[in-house]
Amino acid sequence: MSEKPIEIVIIGAGFSGLMTAYHLIKQTKSPLTIHIINDKATFGKGPAYSTPALKHLLNVPAAKMSAMHDDPNHFLDWAHKQPAYKTINRDILGKTFLPRQLYGNYITSIWEEALKTKREDTQIDIIYDTAVNIDHAHGKYTITLKSHAPVNADYAILATGHEAPSNPPIPNEAYYNSPTYIKNPWLIDVTKLIKPDQNILILGNGLTMVDTVISIMDSGFKGQIHTLSPTGFSVLAHRHNHLEYKDLVNEIKEPYRLDELFIIGHKHFRMLHKIGISAEPIVDSLRPLTQKIWRSWSHQEKETFLRDIKSIWNKIRHRIAPHMYDYVQRLRLTGRLVMHKAKLLDIKEDSKGIIVHYLSKHTQTEKTLNVGLVVNCTGPQTDIAKSEDVFLQNLQAKGMIQADSLHIGMDVTDHWTLIDAQGQENPTLYTIGGNLRGLLWETTAIPELKSQTAMLAAKILSNKGHQL
Ligand SMILES: Cc1cc2nc3c(=O)[nH]c(=O)nc-3n(C[C@H](O)[C@H](O)[C@H](O)COP(=O)(O)OP(=O)(O)OC[C@H]3O[C@@H](n4cnc5c(N)ncnc54)[C@H](O)[C@@H]3O)c2cc1C
């Protein structure tokens, strides 16, 4: 009698969902059916790698972007075979910030190879739809979809990735219903809504702002872009990218107490500063240890980090290609881009346009701006308790998932299974990627996700005999 296939459903096919499916295909030694549900046609790419703009670049050099945990040069080797990059010196290519669109093609090529080489008894079922709910009864999951028939499975993986940004609080919340407001620039082509004679306001001053500015400028926009954020321009360029610094990592010892790390870190920052080197090599050197350090901290230490250190950590961690940084600065010098260090007070709209009220942090005075479009680039909302996503709302309403105690991801066990509202582990419901932020902190970029996806596939395949 032939073996009954294990059925696994993956909700979300960004890098995390797709690469987990890839590793399931590669690792399975028995019949398997994988249902993959993705709500957009950006299969495997997510918002990061589905951009059509060639100037939207990876924020990590090519040599560090392999999707394979056991083959560090996988992406570089693939990119070097592409017609546009074939003739470029391989070492130089490895140090280059390549288009994110190219990375999307790379993921597609990995997937196509997996489909060609899969076992005959592995079935792949791809559904373009939105998962809206999950029921779990008699060991089976039933996933309700917006348009298609429900999907049944033995295991479910929530690979839902980035949520849309939330609306910054303002008294006139009704403005957020206006067609002149773009809540999620990863979903909507901003350039289609530009009015050539009206300026634009971008809320937020981080990496999404940089992408949005590039797209707007490339569309031929002749006006002025304003950005508004409480910290001013807070993006750094990749500097000292090839300078390895191990002194701090060699000095710190377990248990990693936050206060001690802070003192030691500060000492190293000062030493490097004296010889003209900024903090990036120190933060980069901590990357392989970050999850271990985070996990060793108490709840209070994690709260302190999130309150006092997170924003400077993120600023140093998430940097952009030096020439894109210079491009942004050039726009500032020529007055095309004006960055306000300011607090948003309100947004009003009348027949003449949009009036943005803000408190300038420089002058401590209230000011206004007239614009034709407002784009929210404040970054993804991470507290699932405040999620506007129907699927996550439904799962929380039935107590199947809950926010972790820090409200930066989902409440999970050390094996990445979900903990329900009663505090019980659900041993066949897994999550991955940003949803593990409370457990791991650094869990959204390729260097972390490439290992995570392989490990999740191995966990499920080794688990299945015991759980069903
Ligand atoms: C603009 C941008 C640029 C980035 N650049 C880099 C970079 O250069 N290098 C790097 O290492 N990292 C980068 N990152 C980090 C990035 O988060 C990861 O590299 C990776 O793309 C995350 O993949 P994911 O699958 O976890 O999430 P996502 O890519 O967000 O994928 C989740 C998928 O699930 C789908 N989904 C969600 N809910 C449902 C539902 N209910 N039903 C059906 N489908 C659903 C979504 O539509 C999406 O397709 C970038 C991120 C962004 C946003």
The ligand as a Tripos MOL2 file, in Angstrom:
@<TRIPOS>MOLECULE
LIG
   53    58     1     0     0
SMALL
NO_CHARGES

@<TRIPOS>ATOM
      1 C1         11.6260   46.9930    0.6560 C.3       1 LIG1
      2 C2         12.4700   45.9600    1.3380 C.ar      1 LIG1
      3 C3         13.7870   45.7430    0.9490 C.ar      1 LIG1
      4 C4         14.5700   44.7520    1.5720 C.ar      1 LIG1
      5 N1         15.8500   44.5570    1.1630 N.ar      1 LIG1
      6 C5         16.5860   43.5610    1.7360 C.ar      1 LIG1
      7 C6         17.9300   43.3000    1.3010 C.ar      1 LIG1
      8 O1         18.4510   43.9610    0.4180 O.2       1 LIG1
      9 N2         18.6200   42.2880    1.9010 N.ar      1 LIG1
     10 C7         18.0730   41.5520    2.9080 C.ar      1 LIG1
     11 O2         18.7420   40.6360    3.4180 O.2       1 LIG1
     12 N3         16.8100   41.7940    3.3420 N.ar      1 LIG1
     13 C8         16.0680   42.7690    2.7880 C.ar      1 LIG1
     14 N4         14.7990   43.0070    3.2210 N.ar      1 LIG1
     15 C9         14.2960   42.1800    4.3150 C.3       1 LIG1
     16 C10        13.2160   41.2320    3.8330 C.3       1 LIG1
     17 O3         12.3070   41.2830    4.8740 O.3       1 LIG1
     18 C11        13.6140   39.7860    3.6360 C.3       1 LIG1
     19 O4         14.7410   39.7280    2.8040 O.3       1 LIG1
     20 C12        12.5090   38.8790    3.0480 C.3       1 LIG1
     21 O5         12.0540   39.3820    1.8380 O.3       1 LIG1
     22 C13        11.3420   38.6440    3.9960 C.3       1 LIG1
     23 O6         10.5550   37.6320    3.4310 O.3       1 LIG1
     24 P1          9.2750   37.0230    4.1440 P.3       1 LIG1
     25 O7          8.8300   35.8930    3.3040 O.co2     1 LIG1
     26 O8          9.5650   36.7180    5.5710 O.co2     1 LIG1
     27 O9          8.1930   38.1700    4.1390 O.3       1 LIG1
     28 P2          7.4740   38.8710    2.8810 P.3       1 LIG1
     29 O10         8.4430   39.1360    1.8180 O.co2     1 LIG1
     30 O11         6.7100   40.0220    3.4580 O.co2     1 LIG1
     31 O12         6.4610   37.7750    2.3270 O.3       1 LIG1
     32 C14         5.2370   37.4280    2.9530 C.3       1 LIG1
     33 C15         4.2430   37.0350    1.8800 C.3       1 LIG1
     34 O13         3.0560   36.5550    2.5060 O.3       1 LIG1
     35 C16         1.9210   37.0860    1.8330 C.3       1 LIG1
     36 N5          0.7930   37.0520    2.7880 N.ar      1 LIG1
     37 C17         0.6960   37.6630    3.9910 C.ar      1 LIG1
     38 N6         -0.4990   37.3740    4.5720 N.ar      1 LIG1
     39 C18        -1.1600   36.5370    3.7180 C.ar      1 LIG1
     40 C19        -2.4290   35.9130    3.7590 C.ar      1 LIG1
     41 N7         -3.2750   36.0750    4.7870 N.pl3     1 LIG1
     42 N8         -2.8020   35.1240    2.7050 N.ar      1 LIG1
     43 C20        -1.9510   34.9350    1.6460 C.ar      1 LIG1
     44 N9         -0.7240   35.5340    1.5600 N.ar      1 LIG1
     45 C21        -0.3450   36.3280    2.5890 C.ar      1 LIG1
     46 C22         2.3910   38.4960    1.4370 C.3       1 LIG1
     47 O14         1.6260   39.0590    0.4080 O.3       1 LIG1
     48 C23         3.8300   38.2010    0.9950 C.3       1 LIG1
     49 O15         3.8620   37.8100   -0.3570 O.3       1 LIG1
     50 C24        14.0040   43.9880    2.6260 C.ar      1 LIG1
     51 C25        12.6780   44.2250    3.0240 C.ar      1 LIG1
     52 C26        11.9170   45.1910    2.3900 C.ar      1 LIG1
     53 C27        10.5040   45.4060    2.8280 C.3       1 LIG1
@<TRIPOS>BOND
     1     1     2 1
     2     2     3 ar
     3     2    52 ar
     4     3     4 ar
     5     4     5 ar
     6     4    50 ar
     7     5     6 ar
     8     6     7 ar
     9     6    13 1
    10     7     8 2
    11     7     9 ar
    12     9    10 ar
    13    10    11 2
    14    10    12 ar
    15    12    13 ar
    16    13    14 ar
    17    14    15 1
    18    14    50 ar
    19    15    16 1
    20    16    17 1
    21    16    18 1
    22    18    19 1
    23    18    20 1
    24    20    21 1
    25    20    22 1
    26    22    23 1
    27    23    24 1
    28    24    25 2
    29    24    26 1
    30    24    27 1
    31    27    28 1
    32    28    29 2
    33    28    30 1
    34    28    31 1
    35    31    32 1
    36    32    33 1
    37    33    34 1
    38    33    48 1
    39    34    35 1
    40    35    36 1
    41    35    46 1
    42    36    37 ar
    43    36    45 ar
    44    37    38 ar
    45    38    39 ar
    46    39    40 ar
    47    39    45 ar
    48    40    41 1
    49    40    42 ar
    50    42    43 ar
    51    43    44 ar
    52    44    45 ar
    53    46    47 1
    54    46    48 1
    55    48    49 1
    56    50    51 ar
    57    51    52 ar
    58    52    53 1
@<TRIPOS>SUBSTRUCTURE
     1 LIG1         1 GROUP 0 **** ****
